[in-house]
Amino acid sequence: MGLWFKLLVLNSLVYGLDGVCTFPSDLTGQWLASNMGSVNFTSDTLEGYLACKFTDRAVCEGVPTTWECHETDGGEQFVLRTPFYMESGVNGRLYMCLYISRLSSTKYLFYQGPQDDHSSSRLSYVVAVIDGMDDPLLTSVCDLTSPFPPTRHHVLIREDDILSAKSFCPSEFLASFSPAENTTGCASDLNSCDTKQDVTVANVTCSPRVLYTGTVNAQGHMI
């Protein structure tokens, strides 16, 4: 039987921080995350972030969505944690790593770790620790020994500034691009900036599949 988790919301059950862990001050507020919609940052918590492998909220019912800032490297890596409860009566904590990179005051790029997914059938890229066990080290949760695949990087756009955050495409990106590897049998994979306002991504029969199909508003830097 699968493990079911529920968030412990009593303040008395929230674990105290071993040290000061806070997010950058301009992260405070409501944001639109490209992988799940609206999330909220306070100085030391992330609310509304569902580390679940499925988009069906019914399947993900009970998975924690509020995370506290537990540890940071002082730069762009943050270990977040939340308590969990299993039907068996065993309590513990879930940990995940967010690698957050500032693009501007209204835009951030972020990755969720750890690098390898050893989570349960529902949870996505988290580390579970049973009560009584030591907290995992930041270096083990934020296992960034190799680049994340394209599907693991996401963008945060400040909700109040979505319209003003739009940026024109740089002129040098008004072109088509192909991947540097696995080009056999591949047509152009990225028709970048068909207009100054749009980026069109065309998925073709490459192996492995490196891009997705879609048109999005240009939001700034090309990463």
N, C-alpha and C positions, 0 to 999 in steps of 0.2 A: 504494500500500500504506500502511496506517495506521502511525502511529508507535507503537512500543512502548517503554515506559519501565520502568526497574527502579530500585529504591532502592539507592544506594551506602551500604553499612553500615559500611565501614571508618572508624574514627575519624579516620584521617589524611586522609580525603577530605571531612570536614565543614568547611565554611567558617567561619573565625573571624569574630567580630562586629566591625563597625567601631566600635561603641560599646556601652554597657551596655543590653541590652534584656531585660527580665524581665517576667513576668506578675505580676499581683497575688498576694500571698502566700496568700490564701485560695482561690485557684484550684488550688493544688497538690493532686493526688489524682485519684481516678477519678470520672468524670462520665458521665451518660447524656444524649447529645445527641439531640434530637427528630428530627433528619434522618438519623442513621446508627447510633445505639446507643452502645456504650461507648467513651469516649476517655479519655486520661490526660494530665494537665498536670504537668510539672515546673516548676522556676523559669524555665526558658528553652526548653522544648520542648513540642510538642503531638504525642502519639502516638496512632495509630489513626484519624486523620482522613483519609478517602479522598475526594479532590476529583475524583470520577468522576461522569459523568452517568447512570450506570446502576446499578441495584440488584443486578444479577447480578455476583457477585464474580469469576466466571470471566472475564467480559468485561473486568473492571477489573484483572485480574492484571498485576502489574508497576508499577501506578501507585503512586507514593510515598505512604506513610501517616505518616511521621515528619517533622515540620517544626520548624525552629529559629526562635526569636524573633530577627528580624533588626533591626527598627527600630520605634520607637514614638513617638507624638507626646506621650508623657508623660501621656496621658489614657486614652481608650477605643479608640484605633486602634492596631493592631499589624500590621506587615508580617512574614509568615512566609516562609521559603524552604527549599528542599530541592534537592540535586543530582539531575540526571537523566542518563540515558544513552540515546542513540538507536541503533538497529541500524546506522545509517550510520557510527557511530563518533564522532559529534559529541557532545560533552558540554556541559552547561549547567546552569542553575538555574531552578527554578520559584518564582514568588512569588504569594502571595495575601494579601489583607487580611482581618483579622477585626476587626469593630467589636463590642467586648464591653461590655455595660452591666450593672452589678451591680443585681440586684433585692433580694437578701438574701445571707446567708452560704451558703445552699444553692441559690440560684437565680440564673442569669444569662440575659440575652437577648443573642443575637449574630446578626450578619449576616456573610456571606462575600462579599467583593468580588474584583475591581473591579466597578464598576457595569455595564459592558458585557462580554458574554462573547465574547472573540475567541480562545477556546481551540480545541484540536483536536477531532476527532470524539468523543473519549472524556473528555478533561479538562474540568472545569467551573470557570469563573470563576477562571482563573489567568493569570499573565503569564510567558511563557517567554523566557529570555535565554541566548544562546549564550556559552560561555566566551570571555573576551577583551573582552566588552562590559561597559560600566559597569552597576552596579546601578541599577534604576529608582528614581525618587524616591518617597517615601511618598505624596506628593500625586497621583502618577499611578496608583499601585496602589490606593490608598484613594480612588477617585474617587466621592465621595459628594455629587455636585452635585444629586441629586434623591432623593426617598425610595425605598427598596427596595420592590418589590411584596410583597404579603402572603406569597407563596410562598417568599420568600427570608429570612424571619426565623425563627429557631429558638431553642429554649430548652435550657439546660444545667441538669440537676438532679443534685446530688451523690448518687452511688449509695448511700452509707451512710445517707443521710437522706431517701430517697424518701418513706417513710411519714410521717415527722415534718414533711416539707416541705409537706404538703397544707394548704391554707388554705380557710376557708369563703368562699363568695361574698359580697361586700358586698350588703346588702339592696337598694341602688339598682339592682343589675343583675338583679334578679328581674323581668325584663320581656323584651319582644321589640323588636328594632331593625331598621331598614332603612338601606341605604346612602344617603349624601347625594347621590350622583350615579348616573346610569344606573338610575333607579328605574322606568322605563317597563316595564310588564309584569312587575314583580318583586313577589313577596310578601315577607313578613318574612324577612330573611336570617339573623338571629341570635336564636334563642330562648335567651337567656342565663340560666343558673342555674335550670333547671326545679326543682331542689332546691338546697339550700345547698351540696351536694357536687359537683354536676355542671354542666358547661357543654355545651349541645347546640347544634351548628352545623348549620343546614339549608341545603344548596345548592339554589338555585332557578334558573330560566331567566333569569338576568340576563346582560347583555352589557356589559362583559366579566365573566366569572365571577369573583366576588370572594372567595368563601368555599368551604370544603369541608364535606362532611357527616360528622358524627361526634360522639361523646360522650366527653369526657375528664374526668379528675379536675381540680378547680380547684387550681391551683398558686400562686395569689397574685394579683399585680396584674393588672388588665385594661389592656392596652397599646393 
